[in-house]
Amino acid sequence: MVSCPKCGTKNDDDAMFCTHCGSPLRSDVGTTINRHAKQFAQDMEQMGKRIGDQMSRSAKEIHESTQTRAQRFQQRVDNTSQRTGNWYDQTFGVVGPLLSSFIFLIVFRLVLLVLEIPSTETPEINTVGAILSVYILPLFAITLLSNYSQYFARKYYQFRIFSPILYAITVTLLFWVLSKILYDAGVRFSVADLRSGATSLETSLPSIFVFVLLLGYVILMVNMPRDRRREP
């Protein structure tokens, strides 16, 4: 029988722990437990490192795969858009932008005809249609400017340096027409907030022009190396 050095309880000769208090009965038991605990901690640390490395590699592979697929998709979209633009330009030439503007004019006019249908239940819609019909020619001119700017930018690479200026003019004119529409709507519907909003928008036109101009040149500088590689 082996006596427990802590509580004095008698235990079997082959017992390693006291059956009463659980204390180790041999001096080497505590050392063995500590050694196994350290080994277990090291094994868990190595396992955690392997799992972390594997997850990091998997995340990197997923990121690279996603980036590659996104680049391929963007390239396909660009190629499709380029082929469509080339087909349209080759088919209609310099008349193409004018044709697109006339299509816009016809569609817009059809929408106005629907809005201007007399109705006693929704007279406000008729009023909106009447207001928009006043600005159909300025909108047509803006569309024409935008279409020809895109056409010459696609046709002549050197022309792209002027594209941001034309885009800024187009956007500024569009916001100017929008301010006029809002002001007329405010007068027709007697809404002071619309008139004040239209006035504020018209006052902000120089800032809008500068902002769109700077943004256009930033986009141009970013895309210029890629567009230059596509040139024959």
GUDREN-426928 format. One record per residue (C-alpha): residue in three letters; x, y, z. Coordinates in nm, 3 decimals, decimal comma, always signed. Layout:
! GUDREN-426928
{aa:ALA&X:X&Y:Y&Z:Z}
...
! end
This chain:
! GUDREN-426928
{aa:MET&X:+0,000&Y:+0,000&Z:+0,000}
{aa:VAL&X:+0,113&Y:+0,352&Z:-0,078}
{aa:SER&X:+0,030&Y:+0,637&Z:+0,159}
{aa:CYS&X:-0,068&Y:+0,972&Z:+0,015}
{aa:PRO&X:+0,194&Y:+1,230&Z:+0,118}
{aa:LYS&X:-0,076&Y:+1,496&Z:+0,141}
{aa:CYS&X:-0,372&Y:+1,336&Z:+0,324}
{aa:GLY&X:-0,225&Y:+1,001&Z:+0,438}
{aa:THR&X:-0,488&Y:+0,785&Z:+0,266}
{aa:LYS&X:-0,378&Y:+0,433&Z:+0,179}
{aa:ASN&X:-0,378&Y:+0,355&Z:-0,195}
{aa:ASP&X:-0,285&Y:+0,053&Z:-0,407}
{aa:ASP&X:+0,080&Y:+0,002&Z:-0,497}
{aa:ASP&X:+0,017&Y:+0,067&Z:-0,866}
{aa:ALA&X:-0,196&Y:+0,378&Z:-0,809}
{aa:MET&X:-0,061&Y:+0,702&Z:-0,953}
{aa:PHE&X:-0,309&Y:+0,940&Z:-0,785}
{aa:CYS&X:-0,468&Y:+0,945&Z:-0,444}
{aa:THR&X:-0,825&Y:+0,815&Z:-0,446}
{aa:HIS&X:-0,921&Y:+1,066&Z:-0,176}
{aa:CYS&X:-0,762&Y:+1,400&Z:-0,267}
{aa:GLY&X:-0,631&Y:+1,329&Z:-0,619}
{aa:SER&X:-0,270&Y:+1,425&Z:-0,538}
{aa:PRO&X:+0,005&Y:+1,245&Z:-0,737}
{aa:LEU&X:+0,158&Y:+0,952&Z:-0,544}
{aa:ARG&X:+0,483&Y:+0,953&Z:-0,741}
{aa:SER&X:+0,727&Y:+1,236&Z:-0,786}
{aa:ASP&X:+0,752&Y:+1,193&Z:-1,161}
{aa:VAL&X:+0,378&Y:+1,218&Z:-1,230}
{aa:GLY&X:+0,366&Y:+1,598&Z:-1,215}
{aa:THR&X:+0,664&Y:+1,620&Z:-1,448}
{aa:THR&X:+0,500&Y:+1,380&Z:-1,693}
{aa:ILE&X:+0,176&Y:+1,580&Z:-1,689}
{aa:ASN&X:+0,359&Y:+1,907&Z:-1,749}
{aa:ARG&X:+0,553&Y:+1,750&Z:-2,033}
{aa:HIS&X:+0,236&Y:+1,619&Z:-2,197}
{aa:ALA&X:+0,063&Y:+1,955&Z:-2,146}
{aa:LYS&X:+0,351&Y:+2,141&Z:-2,312}
{aa:GLN&X:+0,357&Y:+1,891&Z:-2,598}
{aa:PHE&X:-0,020&Y:+1,929&Z:-2,644}
{aa:ALA&X:+0,014&Y:+2,309&Z:-2,646}
{aa:GLN&X:+0,290&Y:+2,289&Z:-2,906}
{aa:ASP&X:+0,085&Y:+2,050&Z:-3,122}
{aa:MET&X:-0,217&Y:+2,281&Z:-3,103}
{aa:GLU&X:-0,002&Y:+2,583&Z:-3,189}
{aa:GLN&X:+0,142&Y:+2,408&Z:-3,493}
{aa:MET&X:-0,203&Y:+2,291&Z:-3,598}
{aa:GLY&X:-0,338&Y:+2,646&Z:-3,564}
{aa:LYS&X:-0,047&Y:+2,778&Z:-3,771}
{aa:ARG&X:-0,108&Y:+2,518&Z:-4,043}
{aa:ILE&X:-0,479&Y:+2,598&Z:-4,050}
{aa:GLY&X:-0,404&Y:+2,972&Z:-4,063}
{aa:ASP&X:-0,155&Y:+2,926&Z:-4,348}
{aa:GLN&X:-0,402&Y:+2,710&Z:-4,538}
{aa:MET&X:-0,682&Y:+2,963&Z:-4,493}
{aa:SER&X:-0,449&Y:+3,243&Z:-4,603}
{aa:ARG&X:-0,351&Y:+3,051&Z:-4,917}
{aa:SER&X:-0,714&Y:+2,970&Z:-4,991}
{aa:ALA&X:-0,818&Y:+3,334&Z:-4,947}
{aa:LYS&X:-0,533&Y:+3,445&Z:-5,175}
{aa:GLU&X:-0,630&Y:+3,191&Z:-5,440}
{aa:ILE&X:-0,995&Y:+3,299&Z:-5,422}
{aa:HIS&X:-0,895&Y:+3,665&Z:-5,450}
{aa:GLU&X:-0,668&Y:+3,599&Z:-5,747}
{aa:SER&X:-0,932&Y:+3,384&Z:-5,916}
{aa:THR&X:-1,202&Y:+3,646&Z:-5,859}
{aa:GLN&X:-0,976&Y:+3,924&Z:-5,986}
{aa:THR&X:-0,888&Y:+3,722&Z:-6,296}
{aa:ARG&X:-1,253&Y:+3,649&Z:-6,370}
{aa:ALA&X:-1,345&Y:+4,014&Z:-6,317}
{aa:GLN&X:-1,070&Y:+4,122&Z:-6,558}
{aa:ARG&X:-1,185&Y:+3,869&Z:-6,816}
{aa:PHE&X:-1,547&Y:+3,982&Z:-6,779}
{aa:GLN&X:-1,447&Y:+4,348&Z:-6,810}
{aa:GLN&X:-1,240&Y:+4,264&Z:-7,116}
{aa:ARG&X:-1,534&Y:+4,083&Z:-7,275}
{aa:VAL&X:-1,762&Y:+4,378&Z:-7,201}
{aa:ASP&X:-1,508&Y:+4,618&Z:-7,348}
{aa:ASN&X:-1,460&Y:+4,403&Z:-7,656}
{aa:THR&X:-1,836&Y:+4,370&Z:-7,706}
{aa:SER&X:-1,887&Y:+4,742&Z:-7,663}
{aa:GLN&X:-1,599&Y:+4,816&Z:-7,898}
{aa:ARG&X:-1,732&Y:+4,578&Z:-8,165}
{aa:THR&X:-2,080&Y:+4,726&Z:-8,133}
{aa:GLY&X:-1,944&Y:+5,080&Z:-8,157}
{aa:ASN&X:-1,724&Y:+4,989&Z:-8,453}
{aa:TRP&X:-2,016&Y:+4,823&Z:-8,633}
{aa:TYR&X:-2,239&Y:+5,125&Z:-8,575}
{aa:ASP&X:-1,969&Y:+5,370&Z:-8,681}
{aa:GLN&X:-1,879&Y:+5,169&Z:-8,991}
{aa:THR&X:-2,242&Y:+5,128&Z:-9,089}
{aa:PHE&X:-2,363&Y:+5,486&Z:-9,045}
{aa:GLY&X:-2,039&Y:+5,684&Z:-9,029}
{aa:VAL&X:-2,063&Y:+6,049&Z:-8,934}
{aa:VAL&X:-2,443&Y:+6,035&Z:-8,970}
{aa:GLY&X:-2,467&Y:+5,781&Z:-8,684}
{aa:PRO&X:-2,472&Y:+6,035&Z:-8,396}
{aa:LEU&X:-2,735&Y:+6,240&Z:-8,579}
{aa:LEU&X:-2,945&Y:+5,927&Z:-8,629}
{aa:SER&X:-2,918&Y:+5,837&Z:-8,259}
{aa:SER&X:-3,025&Y:+6,190&Z:-8,166}
{aa:PHE&X:-3,328&Y:+6,170&Z:-8,393}
{aa:ILE&X:-3,423&Y:+5,836&Z:-8,238}
{aa:PHE&X:-3,406&Y:+6,001&Z:-7,896}
{aa:LEU&X:-3,617&Y:+6,288&Z:-8,027}
{aa:ILE&X:-3,883&Y:+6,053&Z:-8,163}
{aa:VAL&X:-3,901&Y:+5,845&Z:-7,844}
{aa:PHE&X:-3,911&Y:+6,155&Z:-7,625}
{aa:ARG&X:-4,183&Y:+6,306&Z:-7,839}
{aa:LEU&X:-4,391&Y:+5,988&Z:-7,815}
{aa:VAL&X:-4,361&Y:+5,998&Z:-7,437}
{aa:LEU&X:-4,477&Y:+6,361&Z:-7,438}
{aa:LEU&X:-4,776&Y:+6,272&Z:-7,655}
{aa:VAL&X:-4,877&Y:+6,013&Z:-7,398}
{aa:LEU&X:-4,834&Y:+6,263&Z:-7,113}
{aa:GLU&X:-5,032&Y:+6,528&Z:-7,297}
{aa:ILE&X:-5,338&Y:+6,311&Z:-7,346}
{aa:PRO&X:-5,624&Y:+6,509&Z:-7,184}
{aa:SER&X:-5,736&Y:+6,361&Z:-6,855}
{aa:THR&X:-5,965&Y:+6,505&Z:-6,591}
{aa:GLU&X:-5,830&Y:+6,269&Z:-6,324}
{aa:THR&X:-5,460&Y:+6,351&Z:-6,365}
{aa:PRO&X:-5,429&Y:+6,709&Z:-6,496}
{aa:GLU&X:-5,085&Y:+6,740&Z:-6,333}
{aa:ILE&X:-4,940&Y:+6,489&Z:-6,580}
{aa:ASN&X:-5,070&Y:+6,697&Z:-6,868}
{aa:THR&X:-4,900&Y:+7,000&Z:-6,716}
{aa:VAL&X:-4,570&Y:+6,813&Z:-6,682}
{aa:GLY&X:-4,595&Y:+6,705&Z:-7,046}
{aa:ALA&X:-4,659&Y:+7,065&Z:-7,154}
{aa:ILE&X:-4,354&Y:+7,186&Z:-6,957}
{aa:LEU&X:-4,123&Y:+6,920&Z:-7,104}
{aa:SER&X:-4,241&Y:+6,988&Z:-7,459}
{aa:VAL&X:-4,097&Y:+7,341&Z:-7,434}
{aa:TYR&X:-3,744&Y:+7,199&Z:-7,386}
{aa:ILE&X:-3,751&Y:+6,921&Z:-7,642}
{aa:LEU&X:-3,520&Y:+7,106&Z:-7,884}
{aa:PRO&X:-3,258&Y:+7,197&Z:-7,619}
{aa:LEU&X:-3,256&Y:+6,834&Z:-7,505}
{aa:PHE&X:-3,215&Y:+6,723&Z:-7,866}
{aa:ALA&X:-2,918&Y:+6,960&Z:-7,905}
{aa:ILE&X:-2,760&Y:+6,826&Z:-7,584}
{aa:THR&X:-2,804&Y:+6,469&Z:-7,705}
{aa:LEU&X:-2,650&Y:+6,562&Z:-8,040}
{aa:LEU&X:-2,347&Y:+6,718&Z:-7,869}
{aa:SER&X:-2,301&Y:+6,415&Z:-7,647}
{aa:ASN&X:-2,330&Y:+6,165&Z:-7,934}
{aa:TYR&X:-2,084&Y:+6,348&Z:-8,157}
{aa:SER&X:-1,839&Y:+6,387&Z:-7,869}
{aa:GLN&X:-1,841&Y:+6,011&Z:-7,817}
{aa:TYR&X:-1,817&Y:+5,947&Z:-8,191}
{aa:PHE&X:-1,509&Y:+6,163&Z:-8,246}
{aa:ALA&X:-1,350&Y:+6,024&Z:-7,927}
{aa:ARG&X:-1,387&Y:+5,671&Z:-8,067}
{aa:LYS&X:-1,285&Y:+5,768&Z:-8,417}
{aa:TYR&X:-0,981&Y:+5,984&Z:-8,343}
{aa:TYR&X:-0,755&Y:+5,908&Z:-8,049}
{aa:GLN&X:-0,611&Y:+6,262&Z:-8,041}
{aa:PHE&X:-0,962&Y:+6,405&Z:-8,003}
{aa:ARG&X:-0,999&Y:+6,243&Z:-7,660}
{aa:ILE&X:-0,799&Y:+6,524&Z:-7,501}
{aa:PHE&X:-1,099&Y:+6,749&Z:-7,569}
{aa:SER&X:-1,361&Y:+6,498&Z:-7,456}
{aa:PRO&X:-1,373&Y:+6,609&Z:-7,089}
{aa:ILE&X:-1,442&Y:+6,967&Z:-7,198}
{aa:LEU&X:-1,730&Y:+6,859&Z:-7,420}
{aa:TYR&X:-1,867&Y:+6,627&Z:-7,153}
{aa:ALA&X:-1,851&Y:+6,908&Z:-6,897}
{aa:ILE&X:-2,038&Y:+7,138&Z:-7,136}
{aa:THR&X:-2,297&Y:+6,866&Z:-7,201}
{aa:VAL&X:-2,359&Y:+6,795&Z:-6,833}
{aa:THR&X:-2,373&Y:+7,166&Z:-6,750}
{aa:LEU&X:-2,628&Y:+7,230&Z:-7,025}
{aa:LEU&X:-2,832&Y:+6,933&Z:-6,906}
{aa:PHE&X:-2,842&Y:+7,069&Z:-6,550}
{aa:TRP&X:-2,930&Y:+7,414&Z:-6,688}
{aa:VAL&X:-3,230&Y:+7,269&Z:-6,873}
{aa:LEU&X:-3,323&Y:+7,075&Z:-6,560}
{aa:SER&X:-3,316&Y:+7,396&Z:-6,355}
{aa:LYS&X:-3,545&Y:+7,565&Z:-6,609}
{aa:ILE&X:-3,787&Y:+7,271&Z:-6,600}
{aa:LEU&X:-3,796&Y:+7,279&Z:-6,219}
{aa:TYR&X:-3,853&Y:+7,654&Z:-6,219}
{aa:ASP&X:-4,140&Y:+7,629&Z:-6,467}
{aa:ALA&X:-4,290&Y:+7,344&Z:-6,265}
{aa:GLY&X:-4,264&Y:+7,556&Z:-5,950}
{aa:VAL&X:-4,447&Y:+7,839&Z:-6,124}
{aa:ARG&X:-4,717&Y:+7,616&Z:-6,273}
{aa:PHE&X:-4,781&Y:+7,426&Z:-5,949}
{aa:SER&X:-4,716&Y:+7,726&Z:-5,720}
{aa:VAL&X:-4,441&Y:+7,547&Z:-5,526}
{aa:ALA&X:-4,187&Y:+7,791&Z:-5,385}
{aa:ASP&X:-3,939&Y:+7,515&Z:-5,294}
{aa:LEU&X:-3,910&Y:+7,409&Z:-5,657}
{aa:ARG&X:-3,838&Y:+7,764&Z:-5,767}
{aa:SER&X:-3,573&Y:+7,813&Z:-5,499}
{aa:GLY&X:-3,418&Y:+7,475&Z:-5,579}
{aa:ALA&X:-3,405&Y:+7,564&Z:-5,947}
{aa:THR&X:-3,238&Y:+7,895&Z:-5,867}
{aa:SER&X:-2,980&Y:+7,722&Z:-5,646}
{aa:LEU&X:-2,910&Y:+7,466&Z:-5,917}
{aa:GLU&X:-2,860&Y:+7,735&Z:-6,178}
{aa:THR&X:-2,623&Y:+7,919&Z:-5,945}
{aa:SER&X:-2,419&Y:+7,600&Z:-5,901}
{aa:LEU&X:-2,363&Y:+7,548&Z:-6,275}
{aa:PRO&X:-2,003&Y:+7,684&Z:-6,277}
{aa:SER&X:-1,910&Y:+7,448&Z:-5,993}
{aa:ILE&X:-2,073&Y:+7,156&Z:-6,174}
{aa:PHE&X:-1,878&Y:+7,240&Z:-6,490}
{aa:VAL&X:-1,543&Y:+7,250&Z:-6,306}
{aa:PHE&X:-1,617&Y:+6,928&Z:-6,114}
{aa:VAL&X:-1,717&Y:+6,731&Z:-6,426}
{aa:LEU&X:-1,418&Y:+6,872&Z:-6,616}
{aa:LEU&X:-1,168&Y:+6,764&Z:-6,349}
{aa:LEU&X:-1,334&Y:+6,425&Z:-6,311}
{aa:GLY&X:-1,326&Y:+6,375&Z:-6,687}
{aa:TYR&X:-0,953&Y:+6,446&Z:-6,709}
{aa:VAL&X:-0,881&Y:+6,213&Z:-6,416}
{aa:ILE&X:-1,072&Y:+5,933&Z:-6,588}
{aa:LEU&X:-0,895&Y:+6,015&Z:-6,915}
{aa:MET&X:-0,551&Y:+5,989&Z:-6,757}
{aa:VAL&X:-0,642&Y:+5,658&Z:-6,591}
{aa:ASN&X:-0,779&Y:+5,502&Z:-6,912}
{aa:MET&X:-0,533&Y:+5,655&Z:-7,158}
{aa:PRO&X:-0,261&Y:+5,381&Z:-7,128}
{aa:ARG&X:-0,519&Y:+5,106&Z:-7,178}
{aa:ASP&X:-0,682&Y:+5,285&Z:-7,473}
{aa:ARG&X:-0,343&Y:+5,351&Z:-7,630}
{aa:ARG&X:-0,259&Y:+4,979&Z:-7,626}
{aa:ARG&X:-0,579&Y:+4,911&Z:-7,819}
{aa:GLU&X:-0,485&Y:+5,150&Z:-8,097}
{aa:PRO&X:-0,365&Y:+4,968&Z:-8,411}
! end
